[in-house]
Amino acid sequence: MNTPIGDEFEAEIEAELELAEASDPARAAAQPASEWLFDPAEVEAEEIGLRNLLGAAEELKAAPRSRGHRPGEGA
């Protein structure tokens, strides 16, 4: 995933993660639900998903596998 497309994908995930972190779901949860602009639990779930996705992208970048081969089939 060392292609520019892979780098763009990773940058997009990082930008989305920054937005999720900036929304401060803990502060929103302290307000009455009628004043929420977003559901804090959904923001936290999205942040977890983005971190998992970013970790997977970084792992693929660090240890690329041969395409078209299954584990155990050889290179």
C-alpha contacts under 8 A as a table, 3 or more apart, distances in Angstrom:
res1	aa1	res2	aa2	distance
1	M	5	I	7.83
1	M	6	G	4.99
1	M	7	D	7.48
1	M	57	A	7.75
1	M	60	L	6.38
1	M	61	K	5.00
1	M	64	P	7.13
2	N	6	G	5.98
2	N	7	D	6.72
2	N	61	K	6.12
3	T	6	G	5.15
3	T	7	D	6.42
4	P	7	D	4.97
4	P	8	E	6.03
5	I	8	E	5.03
5	I	9	F	6.11
6	G	9	F	5.02
6	G	10	E	6.21
7	D	10	E	5.08
7	D	11	A	6.12
8	E	11	A	5.02
8	E	12	E	6.08
9	F	12	E	5.11
9	F	13	I	6.32
10	E	13	I	5.14
10	E	14	E	6.27
10	E	54	L	6.54
10	E	57	A	6.70
10	E	58	E	7.91
11	A	14	E	5.05
11	A	15	A	6.17
12	E	15	A	5.07
12	E	16	E	6.24
13	I	16	E	5.14
13	I	17	L	6.11
13	I	50	L	6.45
13	I	53	L	7.62
13	I	54	L	6.36
14	E	17	L	4.98
14	E	18	E	6.21
14	E	50	L	8.00
14	E	54	L	7.32
15	A	18	E	5.11
15	A	19	L	6.40
16	E	19	L	5.11
16	E	20	A	6.30
16	E	50	L	7.57
17	L	20	A	5.06
17	L	21	E	6.15
17	L	47	E	6.08
17	L	50	L	6.15
17	L	51	R	7.36
18	E	21	E	5.10
18	E	22	A	6.01
19	L	22	A	5.07
19	L	23	S	6.33
20	A	23	S	5.39
20	A	24	D	7.48
20	A	43	V	6.21
20	A	44	E	7.74
20	A	46	E	7.40
20	A	47	E	5.98
21	E	24	D	5.88
21	E	25	P	7.89
21	E	47	E	7.28
23	S	43	V	7.95
24	D	27	R	5.61
24	D	28	A	6.61
25	P	28	A	4.97
25	P	29	A	6.04
25	P	39	D	7.81
25	P	40	P	4.50
25	P	41	A	7.43
25	P	43	V	6.52
25	P	44	E	6.99
26	A	29	A	5.12
26	A	30	A	6.61
26	A	40	P	6.92
27	R	30	A	5.33
27	R	31	Q	7.10
28	A	31	Q	5.42
28	A	36	W	6.33
28	A	40	P	6.42
29	A	32	P	7.43
29	A	33	A	7.50
29	A	36	W	7.81
29	A	39	D	7.99
29	A	40	P	5.94
31	Q	35	E	6.58
31	Q	36	W	7.09
32	P	35	E	5.61
32	P	36	W	7.02
33	A	36	W	5.26
36	W	39	D	6.61
38	F	42	E	7.72
38	F	43	V	7.54
39	D	42	E	5.35
39	D	43	V	6.54
40	P	43	V	5.08
40	P	44	E	6.28
41	A	44	E	5.14
41	A	45	A	6.19
42	E	45	A	5.02
42	E	46	E	6.05
43	V	46	E	5.01
43	V	47	E	6.10
44	E	47	E	5.03
44	E	48	I	6.26
45	A	48	I	5.14
45	A	49	G	6.23
46	E	49	G	5.03
46	E	50	L	6.09
47	E	50	L	5.07
47	E	51	R	6.14
48	I	51	R	5.14
48	I	52	N	6.22
49	G	52	N	5.10
49	G	53	L	6.13
50	L	53	L	4.97
50	L	54	L	5.98
51	R	54	L	5.06
51	R	55	G	6.04
52	N	55	G	5.08
52	N	56	A	6.20
53	L	56	A	5.10
53	L	57	A	6.19
54	L	57	A	5.06
54	L	58	E	6.14
55	G	58	E	5.12
55	G	59	E	6.09
56	A	59	E	5.01
56	A	60	L	6.19
57	A	60	L	5.19
57	A	61	K	6.19
58	E	61	K	4.98
58	E	62	A	6.11
59	E	62	A	5.07
59	E	63	A	6.06
59	E	64	P	7.99
60	L	63	A	5.31
60	L	64	P	5.22
60	L	65	R	7.81
61	K	64	P	5.94
66	S	69	H	6.13
66	S	75	A	6.66
69	H	73	E	6.25
69	H	74	G	7.16
69	H	75	A	6.90
70	R	73	E	5.59
70	R	74	G	7.80
71	P	74	G	7.15
